[in-house]
Amino acid sequence: MKLTFMVIAIAVLLFLVIGYNIVLQYKRKAETEKRQLIIKHKQVIQETEELLLNATSLPYSKVLTLVLNSRMHDSLSATLQIDPSLPQVRQRLANVKAQMAQLREAPGQSEEKMFRSPNTDREAIVLLQQIKKIRAVLRAEHAKSKLNTQTFVIEDRKLELMQLNVNIDNLLKRAYESRASRQFGSCKQLLRKGIDTLNSINDKNEILVTKQQTLVSLLNEVNEQLTQASSDDLKDRQEKEDEKNELDLLFQPKQKW
């Protein structure tokens, strides 16, 4: 009888130990998943904040700014649902809500007037990387049905034209440098490439239209410069030939009559 009781007690104890270990492993797994989700949302928040801070160097439309703030709002809310004991997150969520309310009431701004051309190659690279990140965010929000298709197409096209704007600025810079170093062949090649690219675009904004006019004007100037240089060279060679002929006449052997 005692042996039976002991066997039962040992079995119950083993069951409790196994059950405790299972519960402990489940809690650890849940805690690990919880930390991973928080880290994931933290990365989204940091990336979105970085994109919003860079709005001074690249114009954002009102819609795009709201999309970025909404993305941050969703990650902050999800973080609080996972762990409500985060007062800093709660405060940041309140700030984002207030910011979104102000944005909805504020009038829209013209992105074209806000655009600032990059001054260096490094600035151009940074702007292109930023545009690439924003377009990726826009696609992700559209995939999550946070943005309707029509709005997505319009905003993505604006970003695509901004990207083209930066590339044309960089092309113009290189064309001016080629002209200054008298590499006229490279200069004309760059200018024609930019003109052909812009000619193929039907929905150019005001800035791109102005840049297209600049490209055409510069190409005409380069062609005139080459024509003038060719004319001057021809004139110079003609003058040298005339001078040679005069010298030949002067020093030719005299004929005896």
C-alpha positions as CSV (number, residue, x, y, z in Angstrom):
1,M,0.0,0.0,0.0
2,K,2.8,2.4,0.9
3,L,4.6,1.4,-2.2
4,T,1.6,2.2,-4.3
5,F,1.2,5.6,-2.6
6,M,4.8,6.4,-3.2
7,V,4.6,5.5,-6.9
8,I,1.5,7.7,-7.3
9,A,3.2,10.6,-5.4
10,I,6.3,10.3,-7.7
11,A,4.1,10.2,-10.8
12,V,2.2,13.3,-9.6
13,L,5.5,15.1,-8.8
14,L,6.9,14.2,-12.3
15,F,3.7,15.4,-13.9
16,L,3.9,18.7,-12.0
17,V,7.6,19.2,-12.9
18,I,6.9,18.4,-16.6
19,G,3.8,20.7,-16.5
20,Y,5.8,23.5,-14.9
21,N,8.6,23.2,-17.5
22,I,6.0,23.3,-20.3
23,V,4.4,26.4,-18.8
24,L,7.9,28.0,-18.3
25,Q,8.9,27.3,-21.9
26,Y,5.7,28.7,-23.2
27,K,6.2,31.9,-21.1
28,R,9.8,32.2,-22.3
29,K,8.7,31.7,-25.9
30,A,5.9,34.3,-25.5
31,E,8.3,36.7,-23.9
32,T,10.8,36.3,-26.7
33,E,8.1,36.8,-29.3
34,K,7.0,39.9,-27.4
35,R,10.5,41.4,-27.4
36,Q,10.9,40.6,-31.1
37,L,7.7,42.3,-32.0
38,I,8.6,45.4,-29.9
39,I,12.0,45.5,-31.6
40,K,10.3,45.3,-35.0
41,H,7.9,48.1,-34.2
42,K,10.8,50.2,-32.7
43,Q,12.7,49.8,-36.0
44,V,9.6,51.0,-38.0
45,I,9.2,54.0,-35.6
46,Q,12.9,55.0,-35.9
47,E,12.9,54.6,-39.7
48,T,9.7,56.7,-40.0
49,E,11.1,59.4,-37.7
50,E,14.2,59.6,-39.8
51,L,12.2,60.0,-43.0
52,L,10.1,62.7,-41.4
53,L,13.2,64.6,-40.1
54,N,14.6,64.6,-43.7
55,A,11.5,66.4,-44.9
56,T,13.5,69.7,-44.9
57,S,15.7,68.4,-47.7
58,L,13.0,66.8,-49.8
59,P,9.4,68.1,-50.2
60,Y,6.7,65.8,-48.9
61,S,3.1,66.3,-49.8
62,K,0.4,66.5,-47.1
63,V,-0.8,63.1,-48.0
64,L,2.7,61.5,-47.8
65,T,3.3,63.2,-44.4
66,L,0.1,61.8,-43.0
67,V,1.0,58.3,-44.3
68,L,4.3,58.4,-42.5
69,N,2.7,59.7,-39.3
70,S,0.0,57.1,-39.6
71,R,2.6,54.4,-39.9
72,M,4.3,55.6,-36.8
73,H,0.9,55.8,-35.0
74,D,0.2,52.1,-35.9
75,S,3.5,50.9,-34.6
76,L,3.3,52.9,-31.3
77,S,-0.3,51.6,-30.7
78,A,0.9,48.0,-31.4
79,T,3.8,48.4,-29.0
80,L,1.4,49.6,-26.2
81,Q,-0.9,46.6,-26.8
82,I,2.1,44.3,-26.4
83,D,3.4,46.1,-23.3
84,P,1.1,48.8,-21.7
85,S,3.7,49.6,-19.1
86,L,5.6,52.0,-21.4
87,P,4.8,55.6,-20.5
88,Q,7.2,57.1,-23.1
89,V,5.5,55.2,-25.9
90,R,2.1,56.4,-24.6
91,Q,3.4,60.0,-24.7
92,R,4.8,59.7,-28.1
93,L,1.5,58.2,-29.4
94,A,-0.3,61.2,-28.0
95,N,2.1,63.6,-29.8
96,V,1.7,61.8,-33.1
97,K,-2.1,61.9,-32.7
98,A,-1.9,65.7,-32.2
99,Q,0.5,66.1,-35.1
100,M,-1.9,64.2,-37.4
101,A,-4.8,66.3,-36.3
102,Q,-2.8,69.5,-37.2
103,L,-1.8,68.1,-40.5
104,R,-5.4,67.3,-41.5
105,E,-6.4,70.9,-40.8
106,A,-3.4,72.5,-42.4
107,P,-3.6,73.6,-46.1
108,G,-1.6,71.6,-48.7
109,Q,1.7,73.0,-49.9
110,S,3.2,73.0,-53.4
111,E,6.0,70.4,-53.5
112,E,7.5,72.0,-56.6
113,K,8.2,75.3,-54.8
114,M,9.7,73.4,-51.9
115,F,12.1,71.3,-53.9
116,R,15.8,72.2,-53.3
117,S,18.4,70.9,-55.8
118,P,21.4,69.1,-54.4
119,N,24.6,71.0,-54.4
120,T,27.0,68.0,-54.4
121,D,27.1,64.4,-55.5
122,R,26.9,63.3,-51.9
123,E,23.7,65.3,-51.4
124,A,22.3,63.8,-54.6
125,I,23.0,60.2,-53.4
126,V,21.4,60.9,-50.0
127,L,18.3,62.3,-51.7
128,L,18.0,59.3,-54.1
129,Q,18.4,56.9,-51.2
130,Q,15.7,58.8,-49.2
131,I,13.3,58.7,-52.1
132,K,13.9,55.0,-52.6
133,K,13.0,54.4,-48.9
134,I,9.9,56.5,-49.0
135,R,8.6,54.7,-52.1
136,A,9.2,51.4,-50.4
137,V,7.2,52.6,-47.4
138,L,4.4,53.8,-49.7
139,R,4.2,50.4,-51.4
140,A,4.1,48.7,-48.0
141,E,1.3,50.9,-46.7
142,H,-0.7,50.4,-50.0
143,A,-0.2,46.6,-49.6
144,K,-1.7,46.8,-46.1
145,S,-4.7,48.8,-47.6
146,K,-3.7,51.9,-45.6
147,L,-3.7,53.8,-48.8
148,N,-6.1,53.6,-51.7
149,T,-4.7,52.7,-55.2
150,Q,-5.5,56.1,-56.8
151,T,-3.7,58.0,-54.0
152,F,-0.8,55.6,-54.1
153,V,-0.3,56.0,-57.9
154,I,-0.4,59.8,-57.6
155,E,2.1,60.0,-54.6
156,D,4.4,57.4,-56.1
157,R,4.5,59.3,-59.4
158,K,5.4,62.5,-57.5
159,L,8.3,60.7,-55.9
160,E,9.4,59.2,-59.2
161,L,9.5,62.7,-60.7
162,M,11.5,64.0,-57.7
163,Q,14.0,61.2,-58.3
164,L,14.2,62.2,-62.0
165,N,14.7,65.8,-60.8
166,V,17.7,64.9,-58.8
167,N,19.2,62.8,-61.7
168,I,18.7,65.7,-64.1
169,D,20.4,68.1,-61.7
170,N,23.3,65.7,-61.4
171,L,23.5,65.4,-65.2
172,L,23.5,69.2,-65.6
173,K,26.3,69.5,-63.1
174,R,28.4,67.0,-65.1
175,A,27.6,68.7,-68.4
176,Y,28.7,72.1,-67.0
177,E,31.9,70.5,-65.8
178,S,32.6,68.8,-69.2
179,R,32.0,72.1,-70.9
180,A,34.4,74.0,-68.6
181,S,37.1,71.4,-69.3
182,R,36.3,71.7,-73.1
183,Q,35.1,68.1,-73.3
184,F,32.4,69.1,-75.7
185,G,31.7,65.6,-77.0
186,S,30.9,64.3,-73.5
187,C,28.9,67.5,-72.7
188,K,26.7,67.1,-75.8
189,Q,26.1,63.4,-75.0
190,L,25.0,64.2,-71.5
191,L,22.7,67.0,-72.7
192,R,21.1,65.0,-75.4
193,K,20.5,62.1,-73.0
194,G,18.7,64.5,-70.6
195,I,16.7,66.1,-73.3
196,D,15.6,62.7,-74.8
197,T,14.6,61.5,-71.3
198,L,12.5,64.6,-70.6
199,N,10.9,64.5,-74.1
200,S,9.5,61.0,-73.3
201,I,7.7,62.3,-70.2
202,N,4.2,63.7,-70.7
203,D,3.4,64.7,-67.1
204,K,6.5,66.9,-66.4
205,N,6.1,69.3,-63.5
206,E,7.1,73.0,-63.7
207,I,10.7,72.3,-62.4
208,L,11.3,69.6,-65.0
209,V,10.0,71.8,-67.8
210,T,12.4,74.6,-66.7
211,K,15.3,72.1,-66.6
212,Q,14.4,70.8,-70.1
213,Q,14.6,74.4,-71.4
214,T,18.0,74.8,-69.6
215,L,19.3,71.6,-71.3
216,V,18.2,72.7,-74.8
217,S,19.6,76.2,-74.2
218,L,23.0,74.8,-73.0
219,L,23.2,72.4,-76.0
220,N,22.6,75.3,-78.4
221,E,25.3,77.3,-76.7
222,V,27.7,74.4,-76.9
223,N,26.9,73.9,-80.6
224,E,27.4,77.6,-81.3
225,Q,30.7,77.5,-79.4
226,L,31.9,74.6,-81.5
227,T,30.8,76.3,-84.7
228,Q,32.6,79.4,-83.7
229,A,35.7,77.5,-82.7
230,S,35.6,75.6,-86.1
231,S,35.2,78.9,-87.9
232,D,38.0,80.5,-86.0
233,D,40.2,77.5,-86.7
234,L,39.4,77.6,-90.4
235,K,40.1,81.4,-90.5
236,D,43.4,80.9,-88.6
237,R,44.5,78.1,-91.1
238,Q,43.5,80.3,-94.0
239,E,45.5,83.2,-92.7
240,K,48.6,81.0,-92.2
241,E,48.2,79.6,-95.7
242,D,47.9,83.2,-97.2
243,E,51.0,84.2,-95.2
244,K,52.9,81.1,-96.5
245,N,51.9,82.0,-100.1
246,E,53.1,85.6,-99.6
247,L,56.4,84.3,-98.3
248,D,56.8,81.9,-101.2
249,L,56.2,84.7,-103.6
250,L,58.7,87.0,-101.8
251,F,61.5,84.4,-101.7
252,Q,60.9,82.6,-105.0
253,P,63.9,82.6,-107.4
254,K,63.9,85.6,-109.7
255,Q,63.6,84.9,-113.3
256,K,66.1,86.3,-115.8
257,W,64.7,88.1,-118.7
